Each structure stands twice: as structure tokens, then as C-alpha cells.
Amino acid sequence: MAMATATSTSISTQFRRTSLFHSSLSTRKSHFFHLKASSLQMQGSEITEEEQVGAPQKKKIFVAGATGSTGKRIVEQLLAKGFSVKAGVHDIDKAKTTLPGDNPNLQILKADVTEGSTKLADAISDDSEAVVCATGFRPSWDLFAPWKVDNFGTVNLVDACRKRGVNRFILISSILVNGAAMGQLLNPAYIFLNIFGLTLVAKLQAEQYIRKSGINYTIIRPGGLRNDPPKGNIVMEPEDTLYEGSISRDQVAEVSVEALLHPESYYKVVEIVARTEAPKRSFVELFSSIKKG
Ligand SMILES: NC(=O)c1ccc[n+]([C@@H]2O[C@H](COP(=O)([O-])OP(=O)(O)OC[C@H]3O[C@@H](n4cnc5c(N)ncnc54)[C@H](OP(=O)(O)O)[C@@H]3O)[C@@H](O)[C@H]2O)c1
């Protein structure tokens, strides 16, 4: 997509009060997820093996933009960790070739984020515990596409969560969304990405909507996205800090999934890149280093 090309070159350089995490604590003997024991040996996770025994319900994570280069990795990593996933996709045929087939824990359904919150609420339904948004506009002659997808689409998803009482939202946004306030107006990446339909401004306004909505959010702002495997460790910084750098999509997916498991990520905006010289830090350390928004 346009953002991919652009950033990889230019940046290279009270809804329901329960939350995903608190739900798992409050239902110690009847855990929501049916997570497999082997999948739960994660650092910092307070889900224990004992908690899964006899788990009667299966709660799902709804992933919007699940066929995308980052979205599909999020789906794969969620499934690998034992989550059930509802993949909300723009294009069902593409999903059939992009997403893992024959996985009983994966449900694929049509969910165009531009079609309004009512349809999205139907797709999210009552069995989704959290929504992860990894959408990004598809390049076209439509100059409003970034606004339709990266702004209104995200707003629609938040409104759909509100309709369904879903109180956990993870957004994949971008570093430099608030470039103007950071003194980065002349940063080539900021200029380039905004030339095409004010993409970063659209994303920033969607972020602001989420933050005012009351939903429990983690907004993840990665640097330029790479398809190659991780090179270097994850660096996590507060909002409006990073203006260059890149990161593997695998690591962005990992941060998204770990955010679902760590309450230290609640109500936070985190900026992430990867650096070879950076020390390896646990996700508890990384998320704890960021103040709540
Ligand atoms: N590229 C970068 O360097 C970079 C850097 C920082 C942040 N980001 C952001 O990171 C996120 C993920 O980027 P990516 O490159 O992995 O994305 P991507 O591969 O372009 O995937 C975007 C996904 O959004 C879906 N989508 C588009 N329009 C939709 C609609 N109306 N309704 C539902 N889904 C729709 C696409 O579906 P179809 O394929 O069916 O259209 C696709 O699954 C994006 O928000 C991007 O802006 C990118």
C-alpha cells in the first residue's frame, strides 16, 4: 500500500468495565480463552495453567485488516498463542489465500470498516473480547481513502465496540502522526505521507477519538515497517518521541499480542522501532516504561 512504500523509504531511516486482563483474573477457574497450557508460559502474563482447566467459554479477538501484511502476522501470532480469532476482512477471497486454512480457532468474516459501525458491530458480535485494528487504506485515485479507512474506519470500529460493550482496543498507528507538534513539519516522511490524503493527520484524529472514547486502548505507533525477520531488539518510547527508524512487522504483531496480555499497556500510546544496539527488555519492562495517556 502507499503507506508501506512511503514509510519504508522515507522513515527508514465506560463501556463494560471488565477488561481482557481483568476478566482473566476475575474468572480464575473459568477462564475466557481456553488457552493451551503450553501457550501460556509467557513472561509477565498472569494467566496460569491452573486457570485454564475446565474453561467453559471461548472469547475471541477481532482483527480488522487481517489480510494485511501486519494484520496476518497478528492473526498468526494470536492463533499460535492459543487465542481464537475473528478475522475481519475487506476481501474474503484474498483472506482465503492469505490466512491459515482449516484452523478451528479462526473465523473469517467480511468487515469493511468504511461501511459504518452497525455492520461492524454485527461482525464483532458478543463473543469478541477485544479488537485489534491493523487496517490501512488501499492506494487508489480516491484522495479521501485515508480519511475513509484510517480515520472514519477506525472511528466506526470504536463505535462498534461501544455498541457491543467491547472495552479493549489495540490500534496500529504510526510514528510521526503528530509530527507537526513534534517540530517535524519538514521531515520528508511527514510531508510525503500527508501529501497523499493527509494520512498521518487522519490517523492522529482517529487516535484522539479513541483516547476520548473511554475505551481501554493501546495505540502502537511503529516506525517504517519491514517484512524481513526482526533485526535488533524492540525500543519502546512515549508518544511524539521517535521520528525515524524501522521495525519488522513480526515485532509489531508481537507487541500487539503482548499488549492484550499485559495490563501495563492499558491506556497507553507507545512508539516502537528496532535497534541492534538496544538491550533486550521484557514486555512488562517495555510497557511499564511508558506513562498512561
Ligand atoms: N508501511 C509502513 O511503513 C508503515 C509504518 C508505520 C505505520 N504503518 C501503518 O501500519 C498499519 C499496517 O500497515 P501494513 O503495511 O501492514 O498494512 P497493509 O498490508 O496495507 O494492510 C492493510 C489492511 O487494511 C485492509 N483494508 C483496507 N481498506 C479496508 C476497509 N475499507 N475495510 C477493512 N479493511 C480494509 C486491507 O485489506 P485489503 O488488502 O483487502 O485491501 C489490508 O488487510 C497501517 O495502518 C499503516 O498505515 C505503516
PDBQT file of the ligand as one rigid body, heavy atoms in Angstrom, charges set to zero:
ROOT
HETATM    1  N1  LIG A 301       4.135   0.807   5.822  1.00  0.00    +0.000 N 
HETATM    2  C1  LIG A 301       4.797   1.376   6.791  1.00  0.00    +0.000 C 
HETATM    3  O1  LIG A 301       5.992   1.542   6.758  1.00  0.00    +0.000 OA
HETATM    4  C2  LIG A 301       4.035   1.828   7.986  1.00  0.00    +0.000 A 
HETATM    5  C3  LIG A 301       4.706   2.489   9.001  1.00  0.00    +0.000 A 
HETATM    6  C4  LIG A 301       4.025   2.838  10.147  1.00  0.00    +0.000 A 
HETATM    7  C5  LIG A 301       2.686   2.528  10.279  1.00  0.00    +0.000 A 
HETATM    8  N2  LIG A 301       2.037   1.888   9.256  1.00  0.00    +0.000 N 
HETATM    9  C6  LIG A 301       0.628   1.540   9.459  1.00  0.00    +0.000 C 
HETATM   10  O2  LIG A 301       0.573   0.216   9.935  1.00  0.00    +0.000 OA
HETATM   11  C7  LIG A 301      -0.688  -0.363   9.576  1.00  0.00    +0.000 C 
HETATM   12  C8  LIG A 301      -0.427  -1.715   8.912  1.00  0.00    +0.000 C 
HETATM   13  O3  LIG A 301       0.360  -1.486   7.769  1.00  0.00    +0.000 OA
HETATM   14  P1  LIG A 301       0.582  -2.658   6.678  1.00  0.00    +0.000 P 
HETATM   15  O4  LIG A 301       1.548  -2.144   5.688  1.00  0.00    +0.000 OA
HETATM   16  O5  LIG A 301       0.832  -3.943   7.344  1.00  0.00    +0.000 OA
HETATM   17  O6  LIG A 301      -0.873  -2.685   6.033  1.00  0.00    +0.000 OA
HETATM   18  P2  LIG A 301      -1.379  -3.350   4.679  1.00  0.00    +0.000 P 
HETATM   19  O7  LIG A 301      -0.557  -4.521   4.323  1.00  0.00    +0.000 OA
HETATM   20  O8  LIG A 301      -1.547  -2.310   3.646  1.00  0.00    +0.000 OA
HETATM   21  O9  LIG A 301      -2.815  -3.888   5.116  1.00  0.00    +0.000 OA
HETATM   22  C9  LIG A 301      -3.880  -3.017   5.304  1.00  0.00    +0.000 C 
HETATM   23  C10 LIG A 301      -5.088  -3.866   5.582  1.00  0.00    +0.000 C 
HETATM   24  O10 LIG A 301      -6.224  -2.996   5.685  1.00  0.00    +0.000 OA
HETATM   25  C11 LIG A 301      -7.262  -3.571   4.917  1.00  0.00    +0.000 C 
HETATM   26  N3  LIG A 301      -8.241  -2.589   4.479  1.00  0.00    +0.000 N 
HETATM   27  C12 LIG A 301      -8.108  -1.597   3.589  1.00  0.00    +0.000 A 
HETATM   28  N4  LIG A 301      -9.268  -0.948   3.435  1.00  0.00    +0.000 NA
HETATM   29  C13 LIG A 301     -10.155  -1.564   4.248  1.00  0.00    +0.000 A 
HETATM   30  C14 LIG A 301     -11.523  -1.381   4.525  1.00  0.00    +0.000 A 
HETATM   31  N5  LIG A 301     -12.228  -0.405   3.943  1.00  0.00    +0.000 N 
HETATM   32  N6  LIG A 301     -12.128  -2.207   5.425  1.00  0.00    +0.000 NA
HETATM   33  C15 LIG A 301     -11.440  -3.205   6.027  1.00  0.00    +0.000 A 
HETATM   34  N7  LIG A 301     -10.130  -3.434   5.788  1.00  0.00    +0.000 NA
HETATM   35  C16 LIG A 301      -9.509  -2.624   4.910  1.00  0.00    +0.000 A 
HETATM   36  C17 LIG A 301      -6.563  -4.205   3.736  1.00  0.00    +0.000 C 
HETATM   37  O11 LIG A 301      -7.420  -5.112   3.101  1.00  0.00    +0.000 OA
HETATM   38  P3  LIG A 301      -7.245  -5.356   1.521  1.00  0.00    +0.000 P 
HETATM   39  O12 LIG A 301      -5.868  -5.873   1.341  1.00  0.00    +0.000 OA
HETATM   40  O13 LIG A 301      -8.314  -6.338   1.209  1.00  0.00    +0.000 OA
HETATM   41  O14 LIG A 301      -7.447  -4.026   0.889  1.00  0.00    +0.000 OA
HETATM   42  C18 LIG A 301      -5.410  -4.865   4.456  1.00  0.00    +0.000 C 
HETATM   43  O15 LIG A 301      -5.849  -6.077   5.044  1.00  0.00    +0.000 OA
HETATM   44  C19 LIG A 301      -1.374   0.641   8.675  1.00  0.00    +0.000 C 
HETATM   45  O16 LIG A 301      -2.297   1.400   9.428  1.00  0.00    +0.000 OA
HETATM   46  C20 LIG A 301      -0.223   1.522   8.219  1.00  0.00    +0.000 C 
HETATM   47  O17 LIG A 301      -0.661   2.809   7.871  1.00  0.00    +0.000 OA
HETATM   48  C21 LIG A 301       2.680   1.525   8.120  1.00  0.00    +0.000 A 
ENDROOT
TORSDOF 0
